[in-house]
Amino acid sequence: MEETTLNNGIQAKLSDKFGEKISAVSEPYGLLTFVTTKDVIINVLSFLKNDLNFNFLTDITAVHYPEKEHGIAVVYHLHNMAERLRVRIKVFISEQNPTIPTATVVWKGANWMERETYDFFGIKFEGHPDLRRILNMDDLGVYPMLKQYPLEDPNRVDKKDEFFGR
Amino acid sequence: MNHNHPVFTDNDPQSELVTLNLGPTHPATHGVFQNVLQLDGERIVSGVSTIGYIHRAFEKIAEHRPFYQITPLTDRLNYCSSPINNMGWHMTVEKLLNIQLPKRVDYLRVIVMELSRIADHIICNTIIGQDTGATTTFLYLFQFREHIYEIFEEVCGARLTTNIGRIGGFERDFNDIAFAKINKFLKEFPKALKEFENLLSRNRIFIDRTAGVAEVSKETALDYSWTGPLLRATGVDYDVRVSDPYSSYQDFDFEVPVGTSGDIYDRYLVRNEEMWQSVRIIEQALEKLKSEPKGIFHADVPEFYLPPKQEVYNNMEALIYHFKIVMGEIDAPKAEVYHAVEGGNGELGFYLINDGGRTPYRLHFRRPSFINYQMFAPMSEGMLLSDAIINMSSMNIIAGELDA
């Protein structure tokens, strides 16, 4: 119960500061989750870091929902080590123009996390010092974690059984 | 200095700098990753890390696999401590499905996880010794990693990529030989670790090579999202086992060692002390197991835990559950869950989004090696090449976890 009260406190402070920009607040498995918009995301992150003591950036990643209007969700996980609280922030951005300000201005560690997210989802982090592919080869040409790319081409001919004597 | 692209100065005869291609298969990097370094004599002027040489698209593959088939993928993240990854994944799914485990299963898991933490730290610390020129310590302590693998072999049949446990518990109970081997290990390992420490910890050469090298402040470490022994060596007492206890870690009495300066020597000391604490935890777990009812090795969740094969052939109910699990006709809640465990290198997180189907909608691994390693190139600037090598070994970068 205690954690719920703490989460409510955070939620109230965020709503006071950003009002309508904080939406869809929920608490799946005790982890405060909310949606915000890309114009205030850096302010939200800095506010959480400097005023609410969420000093640690656990992770940045993205999710692709092809059926939604703003089909790419950038997901941030922050951690308040002193009070042992975590928070999850989502920003939905459009698939046609996937841009979002970089979080490297708040945490240097965001650098590679954003490069990885760019590599797999094609999200342009504006202001990122070094936005290149990180795990895939430079001339891959696609952003492989988007849902339109199947795991393997079902029509591949080089994996036919006859080539393996089966 | 431009970090964006590797600069090769070799074709410029006027250049004062030398380009050194450290990796991708250099014996000193202990893994497949490349660093293009600019050297002025022996001093590193700048470096660019290139990673991804063994990227296997686990996150994409995981979107096409039922939950229980993702465990072998997690094996291949940090393959030096596979059981921690396996358990972390099982616990993520158990959290999603709200499965409560019997205490005995928790304690068995703790034993397996702490053994693999010891194996992981053995690798890192002996390799720091090896890279500073102390081959004896490497060979001496490394045999205990072999003993740990023998225990895993007894528990699950595999050694390195263990695929240990199942969602809901273990696939079988620990047998007597496994317990005997654990007890033998607990008896012999402390002596060897003590001797290892005697050889290295107050060794003049070792201290000269490591103390004060690659110092990192608390603030920088937190800014770069470091976790695990690297963060603790800088003086931050963050350990997921304490801050977010999973698998009944709250029942155990152990300490979280922290360093002061974050240099290589501190990292070595933190890892050594963690091995002592792991031994303590395993001893406590064995003690606690004595008061638990025998023979329980999984939770009673027939919808998610595969029944024994014998049952499937002879029992209608077991056959139905077997069919439903294998064909993926079990409903899992539509939810998002983040679960973190303390891996060998730091906070290993699993971010699972489930849409109710048999496979995850999205699964993301927060891989500590990946996040820790990004500081290597900026850190190396101004460092001697030989120091950068031991800095890399002390970061314990595992290529599988780096590249996923």
Interface residues (C-beta under 8 A of the other chain):
Chain A: P28 Y29 L31 T33 N55 F56 L57 T58 D59 T61 V63 H64 V75 H77 M81 R84 R86 R88 W107 K108 G109 A110 N111 W112 M113 E116 F120 P129 D130 R132 R133 I134 L135 N136 M137 P144 M145 L151
Chain B: H3 N4 I51 G52 H55 A57 E59 K60 I61 E63 H64 K95 L96 L222 D223 Y224 S225 W226 V236 Y238 S243 D244 A335 E336 V337 Y338 A340 E347 G349 Y351 I353 Y361 R362 H364 R366 F370 I371 Y373 Q374 D403 A404
